[in-house]
Amino acid sequence: MVDIQKTLDTLFGKLQKEVATKVPNFAAFFYFMIAIGALIGIMVMQHYPGQALMAVLIPALAGAIAYYNRAYATAIFLLIIVIIFMM
């Protein structure tokens, strides 16, 4: 587990340097992700109104866990990327 954490720290250090030099691109990507989340929220509300609360709570809880656990955040991020490419 310690090796994974060191590897993630190195990876995030490189990512941080890259993002810091390209803040405008990062901000645009961030707002784009918010827009995608809003569209998904609209689709959930239209097709599954009973699941609307879960559509809000699950990402919020996952975000809180990811804030405190970087390995979890990385694993979930990779899982989401794989799911997106499988669609």
C-alpha positions as CSV (number, residue, x, y, z in Angstrom):
1,M,0.0,0.0,0.0
2,V,2.9,2.3,0.8
3,D,4.4,1.7,-2.7
4,I,1.1,2.6,-4.3
5,Q,0.9,5.8,-2.3
6,K,4.4,6.8,-3.3
7,T,3.6,6.1,-7.0
8,L,0.4,8.1,-6.8
9,D,2.2,10.9,-5.0
10,T,4.8,11.0,-7.8
11,L,2.1,10.9,-10.5
12,F,0.0,13.6,-8.8
13,G,3.2,15.7,-8.4
14,K,3.7,15.6,-12.2
15,L,0.1,16.2,-12.8
16,Q,0.1,19.2,-10.5
17,K,3.1,20.8,-12.4
18,E,1.3,20.2,-15.7
19,V,-2.0,21.7,-14.4
20,A,-0.3,24.6,-12.8
21,T,1.1,25.6,-16.1
22,K,-2.2,25.2,-17.9
23,V,-4.7,26.6,-15.5
24,P,-7.1,27.9,-18.2
25,N,-7.3,24.5,-19.8
26,F,-8.0,22.9,-16.4
27,A,-10.7,25.5,-15.6
28,A,-12.4,24.8,-19.0
29,F,-12.2,21.1,-18.4
30,F,-13.7,21.6,-14.9
31,Y,-16.7,23.6,-16.2
32,F,-17.2,21.1,-19.0
33,M,-17.4,18.3,-16.4
34,I,-20.0,20.3,-14.5
35,A,-22.0,20.7,-17.6
36,I,-21.9,17.0,-18.3
37,G,-23.0,16.3,-14.7
38,A,-25.9,18.7,-15.1
39,L,-27.0,17.0,-18.3
40,I,-26.9,13.6,-16.6
41,G,-28.9,15.1,-13.7
42,I,-31.6,16.3,-16.2
43,M,-31.8,12.9,-17.8
44,V,-32.1,11.1,-14.5
45,M,-34.9,13.5,-13.4
46,Q,-36.8,13.0,-16.7
47,H,-36.5,9.2,-16.8
48,Y,-36.2,8.1,-13.2
49,P,-37.7,10.8,-10.9
50,G,-37.7,8.4,-7.9
51,Q,-33.9,8.0,-8.2
52,A,-33.1,11.8,-8.2
53,L,-32.0,11.9,-4.6
54,M,-29.6,9.0,-5.1
55,A,-28.2,10.8,-8.2
56,V,-27.3,13.7,-6.0
57,L,-26.2,11.9,-2.8
58,I,-24.0,9.1,-4.4
59,P,-21.6,11.5,-6.2
60,A,-21.4,13.7,-3.1
61,L,-20.6,10.8,-0.8
62,A,-18.0,9.5,-3.3
63,G,-16.5,12.9,-3.5
64,A,-16.2,13.1,0.3
65,I,-14.5,9.7,0.4
66,A,-12.2,10.6,-2.5
67,Y,-11.2,13.8,-0.7
68,Y,-9.8,11.8,2.2
69,N,-8.5,8.7,0.2
70,R,-6.4,9.4,-2.9
71,A,-6.1,5.7,-3.8
72,Y,-10.0,5.4,-3.8
73,A,-10.2,8.6,-5.9
74,T,-7.7,7.2,-8.5
75,A,-9.5,3.8,-8.7
76,I,-12.9,5.4,-9.2
77,F,-11.6,7.8,-11.8
78,L,-10.0,5.0,-13.8
79,L,-13.2,3.0,-13.5
80,I,-15.3,5.9,-14.8
81,I,-12.9,6.3,-17.7
82,V,-13.2,2.6,-18.6
83,I,-17.0,2.8,-18.4
84,I,-17.0,5.9,-20.7
85,F,-14.8,4.2,-23.3
86,M,-17.0,1.1,-23.2
87,M,-20.1,3.1,-24.1
